[in-house]
């Protein structure tokens, strides 16, 4: 199969030679060929390199644009603070689009609108410095509108979706000897995984065993089943509980994915009876980057901006997919196995319960249920479609999206004096309790706020910044607004003044903090049973409004213990596998720390094994 792919590559290289493109750098090819095709558009630059700055999602984007007399020959991003795996990953695509089209009328990268706008603002400023009129580059350079011929490809495994689960599946399948094609509808890989903290459950892993933690598959199964209110599909959860250890061993092994995780002893938490969660270096984006690099080193093609549109079924067997390239080229890809790793449906509000859709969304814009829709169209079974993961510890960004600050909250509660209060200025929950209990408490309030002293606020904000939840520049802007904008970050020298900014009843907040400090002195929280740490100290004091958000859907395709998608009669659909968020019934109606990212890695690895005929799980 690799020989077939090599022949195709050879034909492509020959075509490039015939067209006179070989031997030039990619940017020079694009600039020179496009300059010729756009000869009707008169653009004259003063040759040289020019800088420009634009406002991106997380701060300024600074670029250097190099031009000759009639074309843009290069663009370098000098400075940027965009979210790794999202805006940061979109910038190379934006550079290529401007160079390829020699136009500023390019499409924004889906999922990175603010980054796209800031980049174009910076390039426009640089173009102005050349002496040219940016308006002359604002015409869309559309190509031929004639229908393109269908391109037929053949491979062993086609993976639909290049998020964490899809990349793990692809790498596993390649290591198992398969030829693999990966389709991704976005302009960058990563999906929801690139936005995640990356905590990974690893019950039964070698690392966990080396710490002497006496965990078990049965204990994990019951922890997740209870936390998810017994809505989990028992067969799928049992599969997960029994295979996550082996999958994690593969993730960190030199002959596996060789990903850099932090090998520090994990501890129990509100949802986990035993310490079983390990964190990767660089968070979810670091994992995505590592998997992508591993695939690139093996010569595996990831076809970006090429959404799968339909499953090909022959005599009841899934034999491939139909997809559409960004240039309008239709593809028919024949494969022995198809792995759906397309994510959830959180970005499609029509598929959500009404009580969920009114909350801010914190997930990937790519999560529109594509794989779920394609599979159910051929008779696949879907379960738990009304289950959506709602979580606390969140702020609402200026654009209305939810942003988790879980790591900051956890660090603050564990190390410093701080409390979570209602809009009436009173505590209402054990701040270190389960997400379930915190959510239930927050739903009783009109608003909820973290109240912190200077030490708490420093721990919270610096942990959030290190976790790429927001930047220092954003934080400075929010503090300057002092509670008058979204998100609410208020501050004052006294608790009374802080309460006044938040419109709380006079004296209530001061009384709450005094009561909490009394619990710290006594060594026991008699109100909510929190493990008290430090008292709240002197001012200045800070408040951050906490909100509920949703970011992952928990329903999806029904699978068996070899990762095959089941039909509505409970029978496996030959040739069709699924991994990641597109699978339903894993964690019930709410996730536990590390369970969703852990499922992405475990199910991706399992699907790669299954699609290549290797053993996944023997009960």
N, C-alpha and C positions, 0 to 999 in steps of 0.2 A: 504494500500500500504506500509506503514511503517513496518507492520508485515512481509511482503515479504522480505524487505531489511534486517530486523533483522534476519530472518531465514537464509538468505545467509551469513550474518556475522557470525552466529553461526556455520554454516557448515565450514566456513573458519577457525574459531578458533579450531574446532575439528580436522581439517586437520593439523593445526600447532601442536596440541598436539601429534597426531600420528607420526609426523615427528621429534618430540623431540625438537622443537624450543621454546615451551612455557616456560615462566619464566625467559628468559634471556633479558637483554637490547638489543635494536635493533642493536646497533653497534656491540655488542658481538655476536649476532646471525649471522650477516653478516660475521664477521671476522672468527668465528669458522667454519661455514659451508663452506665458500669459501676456507679456509685453507685446509680443508679436500679434497674438489674437485680439488684443485690445488697441490695435494701432489706430482705430477710428477715434479713440479717446485721447485728446492731447493733454499730457501731463508732463510738466518740466520741473525737475528738482535742481537744487544746488547740491552737487555731490558732496557726500560726507556722512557723518554720524550725528544724530540729534536725539536729545532726551525729552521725555514727556512723562507726566504723572497724572494718574486718575484715581478716583475713589472706588475701591473694591469693597467686598463684603466685610473684610476684617481690617481695613486700613488702606493706606496708599499702595498703588501698584506703579512702579517706576520702570520705564523701558528705554532702550536705546534702539533707534531705527536707523539703519544704514541704507543710503540710496545712491544710485548713479543718476545720470541725467534724466532717464525716463522710467525707472522702475525701482521698486523697493527690493533690495538684495538681501537684507537680513534684519531680524528683530531679536533682541536679547532682553529678557526680563532681568532687570538689575536688582529690584527689591520687591518683595511681596510678603504678606502675612496671611494669605488665604488658607482655608482649612485644608490640611493635608488629605489627599484622597478625594477631594471634591473640587473646590476652586483651584487649589494648587495643581491638581491633576489636569484641570481643564486648560490651563495656560498654554502648554505645548500645542494643543489642538487649535487654539485661537491663533497662535503664531502661524501655524501651517495654513490656516484658512486665509489669512490676509496675504501671505506670500503666494499661495496657489492662485488666488483670484485677482491679486493686485487691486483689491477693493476694500473699502471699509464697510460695505453693505453686506456683511457676513451674518450668518445665523448665530445667535447666542448658543452656547453649549447648554443643553438641557440639564437642569439641576445646578447650574452655576451662573444664574442670570446676573447677579451683582458683580461677580468676577468678570463676566463678559463685558458688562457696561464699563467697568473701571478700566479694563484693558483697552477697549476702543477709545475711551477718553484720553488715555495716555498716548496711544499711537496717533490720534488726531492732533494732539498738542505738538508732538514731535514733527508731524507732517507740516503743520503750520510754520514751524521753525525752519523748514527747508525752503520756504518762500513759495510753496505750491498751495493751491486752494484745496483743502480737504474735500470740498463739495465735488471736485472733479473725480474723486475716488469713491463717491457714494452711490454710483450706479451698480446695481446687482449684475454680476457677470454670469448670467445663466447660460448653460450649454445647450446642446441640441435637445429638442423636445421629442424627437423620434423615439418610439419604444425600443428598448434594448433587448437583445437576444438573451434568453435564459442560459445561464452558465450551470453546467452539471458537474458536481464534485462527488467523489466517493471516498469514504473513510470508514474506519472501524467504529469509532464513537464520535457523536456530535454532542457537545455540551451546550445547552441553551442558557446563557446567563453567566457573566464573569464576575459575580460577587464572590464572597469567601467560599461558599459551598461549591460553586461551579469551578473555581480555580483549584480547590482541593481535589475535586472529582477528576478534573483533567490531568493534574499532575500524577495522581494515583494510577489512572488508566495508562498514561504514557510509561510510567515506571513498570507497569504490568505488560508492556510490549505492544500496546495498541497505538495505531495512528489516530490522532484526535484533531478535530476542528472545534473551536470555541466561537460561539456567536454572542455578541453583546449589542444591545440596541442603543446604549449610551455612547458618548464619545470617549469615555474613560471607564476603566474597570473599577470594581469595588462595591457598588451598590450600597446597601445598608451596612455591610461589614466595614466599609471604609469610614463610616461615621461612628462606629461602636468603640467602646472602651477596650473590648477584646478579652475580658475575663473569660476563662475557659474551664469548664468543669472537667475533672480528670480522675474520677473514681476508678481505682484499680490500676492506675498508671505506675510506672516504675518510680517516678519522682515521689509520688505520694507514699508508696511503700517504703522508700528509703528513709522517710521521716517517721516511720513507725505508726502511721495513722491507721487505725483499725476500722476503716470504712468498708462498705460492701455494696454490691449491686442492689441488694434488697433494701438497705438503708437509703440509698439514693432514690430508688423507686418510690418508697413511701414518703420521703421528704417532698418530692416533686408532686406526687399525687395529692398529698394533703394541702400543700401550698396552692395548687391549682384547683382546689375544691372538687377533686375527683372527676374532673372533666377530661382528663387525659385518656387517650386511647391506650389501653393497658398493653397491647401487643407492641405498639410503637415505642412507648416509654420503656418497656422491658428491654427492647432491642437497644435503645439508647443507653440505658443503665449498664448494660453488659458489654458494650463496644467502645465506650468513650475512652477507657484506659488505653486500649491498643491504638486507637486513633491518635491520642495525645502523644504516645510513645513515637509514633510515626512523624508527628508534627515536629518534634525536637531532635529526632535522630539524624545523624550525619548522612545516612543512606536513605533518609526519608525526605521530609520537606526542609529540614535543617533550619528551622525558624528560631530566632533568638527570643526565648521566653525567660522570665526572671525566676530562677530556681530558689525561691525563698519559701519557708514553711508556711502553708496556708492555715488559717484558723477557721473555726466554726462561725456561723453568722445566724441572723434571725431565721433565715430560710434553710440553712444547711446545718445538720447535726454535726458533721465532721468537716474539717478543713479539706477542701477538694478543688479550689479554684486558683489557677495560676494565670498571671498576666503577662502579655507579650510586650517586648520593647517596642515603643512606637504605637501602642494601641492597635485597634483593628486595622488602621491604615498601614501600620508596619507589617502586619500579617499579609495583607493584600499585596503590598509591594514585594515582599519576599516570595510569595507564590507566583506572582507575575514574572519576576526575574528568573525564577527556576524554570518556568515554561519557556521563556525566551531563550534561555541558555540551551534548552533542548530542541530549539527550532520549531516550537509549536506556534501556529498562527492564531491570533485572537482577532477576529473580524469585527472591528468596532463599527458602530452606527449601522449595524446590519441586523435588524429585528427579525426573529422568526415569526412567521405569520400563520403557519398551518402545519400540522403533523401529516406525514404521508403514511397512509395505511394500505397495506396490500394483503388481501385475504385474512384480515383480522390481525395482522402483525404490523407494528409500527416499524417502518423501514427507512425513515428519514424525516427531513423537515424542508419546508419551503421558506425562504427568507428574501429580504429585499435590501440591497445595498443603498448607501446614502446617495449614490449617483443614479439610482433608479434601476440598477441591474438586478433582475430576478435570479435567485439561486435555487436549485434543487439539489439537496445534499442527501445522498443515499448512505445509510449507515446501518451497521448490524445492531447498534444500540443507541438510543437517544436518552440523554439525561436532562430532565427539566430542573433548572436551578434558577428560576426567574424571579424569586422573591415573592412578597406578599401582595396585598391589594389595598394597603393603607392610603395610597394616593388616589384611589377611585372612590369618592364619597358615596356614589350610588350603590356600592357594595357593602357599606358600613351601616350598623345600627344608628339610628338618629341620635341617640344619647352620646354616641362616640364622636360622630362627625362634627359636633359643635365644639369639641375640644381642639386645642392647637395640635398640629401634626408635627412630629419631630423625626419622621422617617425619610426614606429616599423617594424622590419624585418619580423614580423608575418603577416603583411598586404599584403597578396598575393591573395586577392579576392576569398577566398575559399567559403564562404557562397553565394556570388554573383554567382559563377559558378555553385554551386549545385542547387540553386534555378532556375536560367535561364534554366538549363538542364531539368527541369520539366515544363517549360512554363511560368515562372515568367517574369514580365515586368521590364525593367531597364530604368532609365532616367538619363540625365545629365552626361553620362559617360565621356564626354570631359572636365568636370569641375574639376579642381584641385586647392587646396588652396596654393597659393604662398604668402609668407610673407617676409617683410624686417627685420631689426634689428638682423641680423644673422652673426655669424662667421663660417668659415670653419675649422673644426678640422683637425689635422694631417692625420687622416685616410680618409679624403675626405667627411665625413658626415657634414651636416649642424647642427648648434646648435643655437637655438634662444637665444637672450639676451634681450628679450622684457622688462622684469621687470627692468633691469638695465638701459636701455635707457629711459624708462618712468620716473623713479625716477630722473635720471640725468637732463632730459629736464625740468622737473617740478620744480626742486629745485636749479639748479646751472647754471653757464654759460658754454655753450657748443654749438657747431654747427656741422652740417652735410655738408660736402663739396665734390665736385667732384675731380677727379684726376688732374683737373686744379686749385684746391685750392679755388673754389668759391662755395658759398651756392646755392642751386637749388630748395629748397622746404621748406615749413613750417614743421619743425621737429616734431611738435605736431599734424600734420595733420593726415588724415585717412591713413590706409595702402595703399589704392588705389592710393592716390596722391604721397606717398613716393615711391611706386613701379614704378609708371610712370616716376618719376624723376630719379630714379636709373637706369632704363633701357636706359636712354640717356647717361650714363657715362660709361667709360671704367672701372673705379673703384670709390668707394665711401668710405669716411672715417669720423669717429667721431673724432672731434678735441676737446680736453679737457685740462683744467688746472688741477692742483693737486687735488683741492676739487672735481671737476667733476669726475675725474678718480677714486677717492676713493669711491664716491657714486656709480658709475657704477660698479666697480669691486666687492665691498663688497655686493651689492645687487645681483649680478650674482652668487657669491659664496654661499650666503644664499639661493638662489633659485636653487642650485645644477646644475647650467649651466656649471660650471667648478670648479676646486679646486685651492687653493692658490699655491700648488705645481706646477700645470700646468701653472698658471699665471706667477710664477717666471721664469719658463723655457722660456716662450714666450717673457717676457721682456728682458731676457738675450740675446735672439736672435736678439732683436731690429730691427724688420722689415725684417729679412732675412729668415724667415720661415713662414709656415702656422700654425695657423692664424697670421696675421700681427698685432703685438703690438709694436709700435715704440715710442721712447721717446727722448727728447732733451731739453737742457736748454732754447733754444730760438725757436721762430716760424720759423725763417729762417733756422736753422739747421734741424728742423723737416721736413720742406718742402723739403730740400735737400735729406733726407733719403727716402722720398716718391716720389722723382723725379718730383716735382711740379715746375711750372714756378717761377722764383725768384720774390719775393715780393708779389705774389698773395695771399698767405695765410695770411700774415701780414695785407694786405689791407682789406681782408674779415673780420678778427677779429676786426679790428679798426672800420669798418662800423657797425658790429653787436653791439659792445660796445656803439657806438653812438646811436643806436636804444634803447638800454637799458636806456641810460641817458635821452632820449627824451620820454621814456615810450611807444613807438609805433614802431613796425616793419613794416615799409612802403614798404618793398620788398615782404614779404610773409604773413604778418598778424599774426605772431606767438605772443602768449602771453609771452612777455619778462619777465625774472626773474632776474637773477644776471648777471653782466658782466663777461667776461673771465678775470681772474686775471693774476698774474705773473707766470713765469715758475717755475719748469719744465713743459713742455707740452707733451701731449700724443696723439697718433693717433691709432685707431683700425679700420681695414678695415671691412666695412659692406657689406654683400652679401644678395642676394635673396636666398631663400630656398623653397622647398615644403615639406609638411609633412602630408597632409591629402587629400584624394580624396573626392569630393563632390557629385559624382554621385553614383547611387546604385539602390537598389530595390525600386519599387513604392509601397507605402502602403496606406491604407485607415485610417479613424480616429479611428479605433479600433486596429490599429497596425498590421492588417492582410496584408500579401503580396498579391499583385494583379497580375493576369495573363495578358497576352498581349491583352485580350479583356476587361480589366478593371474590372474583377470579382475577388473576394477574393478566394484564395486557401485555402480550409478548413484545419485547423490544423496547418497552418504555419504563424508565426509572425516574425517580425524583429525589431531590435533596434540598435542604435548607428550608426557608420560610414557606415555600410553596407546599410543603407537607403539613397536614393538619393533625391536631390531636396530641402533640408532643408534651406540652407543659400545662394543659388545662386552660384556665381563663386568665392566668397571669404568670409571668416568668419569674424565676428565682435567679439571683445573681449568677452570671456565667453560664446559664442554661441555654440561652438562645444562640450566643456565639459558639458555645461548645457544640450545640446541635449542628450549626453550619459546618464546623470542622469535621465532626464525627460522621454526619450523614454524607458529606461530600466524599470523604475517604471511603466510606462504605459503598457508596454508589459507584465510585471508580473501581472498586474491587468487584462488585457484582456485575458491572457491565462488561468486565473482561474475564468473567468466569471464575473468579477467585472466591474463596470462602469468606463470608461476612460474619456469620454468627451461627453457632450450633448450640441449640438449647439443650 
